């Protein structure tokens, strides 16, 4: 993850594609390296690794995302580069509280909890109905003779 963080150190906006292209040229990756696929065959290893690195760095709060699929290093990311000159990996990122919190749970509007769900003793829309409610419903809907 450190190479991705180092590339963004200039402070400009980076897309995943531009990071991949820079890594290919900087590390002189061969065509074979670039085209290597995951065991599932669904994606290239390079695309997968860069994508996960960006996700992890963003979740840890080391990169900002000014808009979709665009990343920029922030002060916290620069500090990590200074504090960890050899390696930045998942174990480094777990030291940040923000890394343990899912970005979807904190930022995605669909993940926000409704007020009703926060009330004590309230049932979520997906939870099953109590058995007594089901019995009453079936007893009342039975045809009367």
Rosetta constraint file for C-alpha pairs under 8 A:
AtomPair CA 1 CA 5 HARMONIC 6.40 0.50
AtomPair CA 1 CA 50 HARMONIC 8.00 0.50
AtomPair CA 1 CA 53 HARMONIC 5.30 0.50
AtomPair CA 1 CA 54 HARMONIC 7.94 0.50
AtomPair CA 1 CA 57 HARMONIC 7.64 0.50
AtomPair CA 1 CA 87 HARMONIC 7.85 0.50
AtomPair CA 1 CA 88 HARMONIC 5.66 0.50
AtomPair CA 1 CA 89 HARMONIC 5.81 0.50
AtomPair CA 2 CA 6 HARMONIC 5.99 0.50
AtomPair CA 2 CA 81 HARMONIC 7.59 0.50
AtomPair CA 2 CA 87 HARMONIC 6.05 0.50
AtomPair CA 2 CA 88 HARMONIC 4.92 0.50
AtomPair CA 2 CA 89 HARMONIC 7.27 0.50
AtomPair CA 3 CA 7 HARMONIC 6.22 0.50
AtomPair CA 4 CA 8 HARMONIC 6.60 0.50
AtomPair CA 4 CA 19 HARMONIC 7.04 0.50
AtomPair CA 4 CA 50 HARMONIC 7.32 0.50
AtomPair CA 4 CA 53 HARMONIC 7.10 0.50
AtomPair CA 4 CA 54 HARMONIC 7.48 0.50
AtomPair CA 5 CA 9 HARMONIC 6.38 0.50
AtomPair CA 5 CA 57 HARMONIC 7.85 0.50
AtomPair CA 5 CA 73 HARMONIC 7.21 0.50
AtomPair CA 5 CA 77 HARMONIC 7.22 0.50
AtomPair CA 5 CA 81 HARMONIC 7.57 0.50
AtomPair CA 6 CA 81 HARMONIC 7.42 0.50
AtomPair CA 7 CA 19 HARMONIC 7.12 0.50
AtomPair CA 7 CA 22 HARMONIC 7.82 0.50
AtomPair CA 8 CA 12 HARMONIC 6.80 0.50
AtomPair CA 8 CA 13 HARMONIC 7.62 0.50
AtomPair CA 8 CA 14 HARMONIC 6.79 0.50
AtomPair CA 8 CA 71 HARMONIC 7.92 0.50
AtomPair CA 8 CA 72 HARMONIC 6.25 0.50
AtomPair CA 8 CA 73 HARMONIC 5.66 0.50
AtomPair CA 9 CA 73 HARMONIC 6.11 0.50
AtomPair CA 9 CA 78 HARMONIC 6.87 0.50
AtomPair CA 10 CA 73 HARMONIC 7.99 0.50
AtomPair CA 11 CA 72 HARMONIC 5.97 0.50
AtomPair CA 11 CA 73 HARMONIC 5.76 0.50
AtomPair CA 11 CA 74 HARMONIC 7.57 0.50
AtomPair CA 12 CA 72 HARMONIC 6.12 0.50
AtomPair CA 12 CA 73 HARMONIC 7.92 0.50
AtomPair CA 13 CA 70 HARMONIC 6.15 0.50
AtomPair CA 13 CA 71 HARMONIC 5.61 0.50
AtomPair CA 13 CA 72 HARMONIC 5.04 0.50
AtomPair CA 14 CA 18 HARMONIC 6.18 0.50
AtomPair CA 14 CA 19 HARMONIC 6.54 0.50
AtomPair CA 14 CA 70 HARMONIC 5.47 0.50
AtomPair CA 14 CA 71 HARMONIC 5.13 0.50
AtomPair CA 14 CA 72 HARMONIC 6.28 0.50
AtomPair CA 15 CA 19 HARMONIC 6.28 0.50
AtomPair CA 15 CA 69 HARMONIC 5.85 0.50
AtomPair CA 15 CA 70 HARMONIC 4.70 0.50
AtomPair CA 15 CA 71 HARMONIC 6.19 0.50
AtomPair CA 16 CA 20 HARMONIC 6.19 0.50
AtomPair CA 16 CA 50 HARMONIC 6.98 0.50
AtomPair CA 16 CA 51 HARMONIC 6.83 0.50
AtomPair CA 16 CA 54 HARMONIC 7.76 0.50
AtomPair CA 16 CA 69 HARMONIC 6.87 0.50
AtomPair CA 16 CA 70 HARMONIC 7.33 0.50
AtomPair CA 17 CA 21 HARMONIC 6.23 0.50
AtomPair CA 18 CA 22 HARMONIC 6.14 0.50
AtomPair CA 19 CA 23 HARMONIC 6.12 0.50
AtomPair CA 19 CA 50 HARMONIC 7.73 0.50
AtomPair CA 20 CA 24 HARMONIC 6.17 0.50
AtomPair CA 20 CA 46 HARMONIC 7.27 0.50
AtomPair CA 20 CA 47 HARMONIC 7.11 0.50
AtomPair CA 20 CA 50 HARMONIC 6.92 0.50
AtomPair CA 21 CA 25 HARMONIC 6.43 0.50
AtomPair CA 22 CA 26 HARMONIC 5.88 0.50
AtomPair CA 23 CA 27 HARMONIC 5.73 0.50
AtomPair CA 23 CA 28 HARMONIC 7.76 0.50
AtomPair CA 23 CA 29 HARMONIC 7.83 0.50
AtomPair CA 24 CA 28 HARMONIC 5.55 0.50
AtomPair CA 24 CA 29 HARMONIC 5.01 0.50
AtomPair CA 24 CA 30 HARMONIC 7.90 0.50
AtomPair CA 24 CA 34 HARMONIC 7.46 0.50
AtomPair CA 25 CA 29 HARMONIC 6.78 0.50
AtomPair CA 29 CA 33 HARMONIC 5.84 0.50
AtomPair CA 29 CA 34 HARMONIC 6.52 0.50
AtomPair CA 30 CA 34 HARMONIC 6.32 0.50
AtomPair CA 31 CA 35 HARMONIC 6.00 0.50
AtomPair CA 32 CA 36 HARMONIC 5.99 0.50
AtomPair CA 34 CA 44 HARMONIC 7.27 0.50
AtomPair CA 34 CA 45 HARMONIC 7.67 0.50
AtomPair CA 34 CA 46 HARMONIC 6.32 0.50
AtomPair CA 35 CA 44 HARMONIC 6.08 0.50
AtomPair CA 35 CA 45 HARMONIC 7.80 0.50
AtomPair CA 36 CA 44 HARMONIC 5.60 0.50
AtomPair CA 36 CA 45 HARMONIC 5.91 0.50
AtomPair CA 36 CA 46 HARMONIC 7.68 0.50
AtomPair CA 37 CA 41 HARMONIC 5.43 0.50
AtomPair CA 37 CA 42 HARMONIC 7.24 0.50
AtomPair CA 37 CA 43 HARMONIC 5.72 0.50
AtomPair CA 37 CA 44 HARMONIC 4.10 0.50
AtomPair CA 37 CA 45 HARMONIC 5.26 0.50
AtomPair CA 38 CA 42 HARMONIC 6.69 0.50
AtomPair CA 38 CA 43 HARMONIC 5.94 0.50
AtomPair CA 38 CA 44 HARMONIC 5.77 0.50
AtomPair CA 38 CA 45 HARMONIC 5.36 0.50
AtomPair CA 43 CA 47 HARMONIC 6.95 0.50
AtomPair CA 43 CA 48 HARMONIC 6.68 0.50
AtomPair CA 44 CA 48 HARMONIC 6.22 0.50
AtomPair CA 45 CA 49 HARMONIC 6.03 0.50
AtomPair CA 46 CA 50 HARMONIC 6.08 0.50
AtomPair CA 47 CA 51 HARMONIC 5.98 0.50
AtomPair CA 48 CA 52 HARMONIC 6.21 0.50
AtomPair CA 49 CA 53 HARMONIC 6.07 0.50
AtomPair CA 50 CA 54 HARMONIC 6.17 0.50
AtomPair CA 51 CA 55 HARMONIC 6.24 0.50
AtomPair CA 52 CA 56 HARMONIC 6.07 0.50
AtomPair CA 53 CA 57 HARMONIC 6.02 0.50
AtomPair CA 54 CA 58 HARMONIC 5.95 0.50
AtomPair CA 54 CA 63 HARMONIC 7.88 0.50
AtomPair CA 54 CA 71 HARMONIC 7.92 0.50
AtomPair CA 55 CA 59 HARMONIC 6.12 0.50
AtomPair CA 56 CA 60 HARMONIC 6.12 0.50
AtomPair CA 56 CA 90 HARMONIC 7.68 0.50
AtomPair CA 56 CA 93 HARMONIC 7.68 0.50
AtomPair CA 56 CA 99 HARMONIC 7.30 0.50
AtomPair CA 57 CA 61 HARMONIC 6.37 0.50
AtomPair CA 57 CA 62 HARMONIC 5.33 0.50
AtomPair CA 57 CA 63 HARMONIC 5.82 0.50
AtomPair CA 57 CA 93 HARMONIC 7.59 0.50
AtomPair CA 58 CA 62 HARMONIC 5.77 0.50
AtomPair CA 58 CA 63 HARMONIC 4.74 0.50
AtomPair CA 58 CA 64 HARMONIC 6.32 0.50
AtomPair CA 58 CA 65 HARMONIC 7.43 0.50
AtomPair CA 59 CA 98 HARMONIC 6.40 0.50
AtomPair CA 59 CA 99 HARMONIC 5.02 0.50
AtomPair CA 59 CA 100 HARMONIC 7.97 0.50
AtomPair CA 59 CA 101 HARMONIC 7.53 0.50
AtomPair CA 59 CA 102 HARMONIC 7.11 0.50
AtomPair CA 59 CA 103 HARMONIC 5.92 0.50
AtomPair CA 60 CA 93 HARMONIC 6.01 0.50
AtomPair CA 60 CA 94 HARMONIC 7.79 0.50
AtomPair CA 60 CA 96 HARMONIC 6.03 0.50
AtomPair CA 60 CA 97 HARMONIC 7.53 0.50
AtomPair CA 60 CA 98 HARMONIC 5.25 0.50
AtomPair CA 60 CA 99 HARMONIC 4.02 0.50
AtomPair CA 60 CA 100 HARMONIC 7.82 0.50
AtomPair CA 61 CA 76 HARMONIC 7.10 0.50
AtomPair CA 61 CA 77 HARMONIC 7.47 0.50
AtomPair CA 61 CA 98 HARMONIC 6.51 0.50
AtomPair CA 61 CA 99 HARMONIC 7.23 0.50
AtomPair CA 62 CA 73 HARMONIC 6.28 0.50
AtomPair CA 62 CA 74 HARMONIC 6.03 0.50
AtomPair CA 62 CA 75 HARMONIC 7.60 0.50
AtomPair CA 62 CA 76 HARMONIC 5.35 0.50
AtomPair CA 62 CA 77 HARMONIC 4.02 0.50
AtomPair CA 62 CA 78 HARMONIC 7.78 0.50
AtomPair CA 62 CA 80 HARMONIC 7.83 0.50
AtomPair CA 63 CA 71 HARMONIC 6.20 0.50
AtomPair CA 63 CA 72 HARMONIC 5.45 0.50
AtomPair CA 63 CA 73 HARMONIC 4.45 0.50
AtomPair CA 63 CA 74 HARMONIC 5.64 0.50
AtomPair CA 63 CA 77 HARMONIC 6.29 0.50
AtomPair CA 64 CA 71 HARMONIC 5.65 0.50
AtomPair CA 64 CA 72 HARMONIC 5.16 0.50
AtomPair CA 64 CA 73 HARMONIC 6.08 0.50
AtomPair CA 64 CA 74 HARMONIC 6.33 0.50
AtomPair CA 65 CA 69 HARMONIC 7.21 0.50
AtomPair CA 65 CA 70 HARMONIC 5.62 0.50
AtomPair CA 65 CA 71 HARMONIC 4.67 0.50
AtomPair CA 65 CA 72 HARMONIC 6.33 0.50
AtomPair CA 66 CA 70 HARMONIC 6.36 0.50
AtomPair CA 66 CA 71 HARMONIC 6.66 0.50
AtomPair CA 66 CA 72 HARMONIC 7.38 0.50
AtomPair CA 67 CA 71 HARMONIC 7.76 0.50
AtomPair CA 73 CA 77 HARMONIC 5.73 0.50
AtomPair CA 73 CA 78 HARMONIC 7.04 0.50
AtomPair CA 74 CA 78 HARMONIC 6.45 0.50
AtomPair CA 75 CA 79 HARMONIC 6.17 0.50
AtomPair CA 76 CA 80 HARMONIC 6.32 0.50
AtomPair CA 77 CA 81 HARMONIC 6.40 0.50
AtomPair CA 78 CA 82 HARMONIC 6.47 0.50
AtomPair CA 79 CA 83 HARMONIC 6.06 0.50
AtomPair CA 80 CA 84 HARMONIC 5.71 0.50
AtomPair CA 80 CA 88 HARMONIC 7.99 0.50
AtomPair CA 81 CA 85 HARMONIC 5.82 0.50
AtomPair CA 81 CA 88 HARMONIC 7.96 0.50
AtomPair CA 84 CA 88 HARMONIC 6.46 0.50
AtomPair CA 88 CA 92 HARMONIC 5.76 0.50
AtomPair CA 88 CA 93 HARMONIC 7.44 0.50
AtomPair CA 89 CA 93 HARMONIC 6.46 0.50
AtomPair CA 90 CA 94 HARMONIC 6.28 0.50
AtomPair CA 91 CA 95 HARMONIC 7.22 0.50
AtomPair CA 93 CA 99 HARMONIC 6.38 0.50
AtomPair CA 94 CA 99 HARMONIC 5.98 0.50
AtomPair CA 94 CA 100 HARMONIC 6.78 0.50
AtomPair CA 95 CA 99 HARMONIC 7.83 0.50
AtomPair CA 96 CA 100 HARMONIC 7.45 0.50
AtomPair CA 97 CA 101 HARMONIC 7.22 0.50
AtomPair CA 101 CA 105 HARMONIC 7.27 0.50
AtomPair CA 101 CA 106 HARMONIC 7.34 0.50
AtomPair CA 102 CA 106 HARMONIC 6.52 0.50
AtomPair CA 103 CA 107 HARMONIC 5.72 0.50
AtomPair CA 103 CA 108 HARMONIC 7.37 0.50
AtomPair CA 104 CA 108 HARMONIC 4.88 0.50
AtomPair CA 104 CA 111 HARMONIC 6.69 0.50
AtomPair CA 105 CA 111 HARMONIC 5.41 0.50
AtomPair CA 105 CA 112 HARMONIC 7.11 0.50
AtomPair CA 106 CA 111 HARMONIC 7.46 0.50
AtomPair CA 106 CA 112 HARMONIC 7.69 0.50
AtomPair CA 107 CA 111 HARMONIC 7.78 0.50
AtomPair CA 108 CA 112 HARMONIC 7.20 0.50
AtomPair CA 113 CA 117 HARMONIC 6.51 0.50
AtomPair CA 113 CA 118 HARMONIC 7.26 0.50
AtomPair CA 114 CA 118 HARMONIC 6.77 0.50
AtomPair CA 115 CA 119 HARMONIC 6.74 0.50
AtomPair CA 116 CA 122 HARMONIC 6.71 0.50
AtomPair CA 117 CA 122 HARMONIC 6.09 0.50
AtomPair CA 117 CA 123 HARMONIC 6.90 0.50
AtomPair CA 117 CA 124 HARMONIC 5.87 0.50
AtomPair CA 118 CA 122 HARMONIC 7.50 0.50
AtomPair CA 123 CA 127 HARMONIC 6.36 0.50
AtomPair CA 129 CA 133 HARMONIC 6.50 0.50
AtomPair CA 129 CA 134 HARMONIC 6.81 0.50
AtomPair CA 130 CA 134 HARMONIC 6.68 0.50
AtomPair CA 131 CA 135 HARMONIC 6.23 0.50
AtomPair CA 132 CA 136 HARMONIC 6.21 0.50
AtomPair CA 133 CA 137 HARMONIC 6.11 0.50
AtomPair CA 134 CA 138 HARMONIC 6.19 0.50
AtomPair CA 135 CA 139 HARMONIC 5.95 0.50
AtomPair CA 136 CA 140 HARMONIC 5.98 0.50
AtomPair CA 137 CA 141 HARMONIC 6.07 0.50
AtomPair CA 138 CA 142 HARMONIC 6.15 0.50
